Amino acid sequence: GAAAVEILTCRASCYKEVGEYKKAVSDCSKVLDHDNSNVSVLLQRALLYESTEKYKLGVEDLRNVLKIDPGNRLAKSTL
């Protein structure tokens, strides 16, 4: 439910802070399994993919952000 999504989102941020990018991506993906239109998590995962040099996956997430939120400045400037 919503509580699990919130916990996973927070844990992904914590993993990112300590450099555990794969674990952070995994938690972001779990959140997106429940809510694939979560713009903030899509952006977070896109940036994590960029940090791990998985650029194609990051671009895919950024394009999905722009489908949901065409005016998103971060997605536009990162692409």
N, C-alpha and C positions, 0 to 999 in steps of 0.2 A: 504493500500500500504506500501511501504518501510518506509515512514515517520512514519506511525502508529506503525510499528514493532520497529523502533528505539525508539520512545517515550515509548512504553510498556517495552522495554528492560531497558531503563534508569530508569523508574519508579519502575520496579521490584528491581533494585539495591538499589534504595532509600528506598523502603519498607524493604528490607533486613537489611539495616544499622540501621533502627530504631526498628527492632525486629518484624515487621509486616509480619511474614513468610507466613501466609495464603494468604495475598494479593499479596505478591511477587510470590508465586507459581501460583496464578491465572493469573497474568500478563505473567509469563513465558509460561504457558499453552496456552494463547491467541496467543503469538508469534509463538509457535510451531504448532498451528492450521494453520498458514499461511506458515510456513517453518519448517517442521518436521526434517530437517537435519541440523539445526542450532546448531553446536557443543557447542558453548559457552553458549547458553541458556539451552541446555540439561544438561551441567555440573552444571550450576547455580541451576537449578531445582533439580538435584540429591542431591546437597549439602544442599539445603533447606529442601528436604524430610528427609535427615539425621538429620538435626537440629530439626525436628518435630517428630522424631522417626518413620517415615514411611519408614523403611529400604527397604522393597520389592519394593516400587515404585522408590526409589533412585537407587537400583541395576538395575532395568529395564531401567532407563534412562542411566546409565553408560554402560550397554550392548549395547544400541542403539548407544552411542558415539563410542564404539569400532567397531561396524559394519561400521560406516561411516569413522572413523579414527582409524584403528587398532593399530597405534603406539602411541596413545594419552597417555602420561605418567600419567597425573592426573587421568584419568579414571582407568588405570591399577593399580596405587598405592592405589586408594580409594577402589577398589574392593578387 
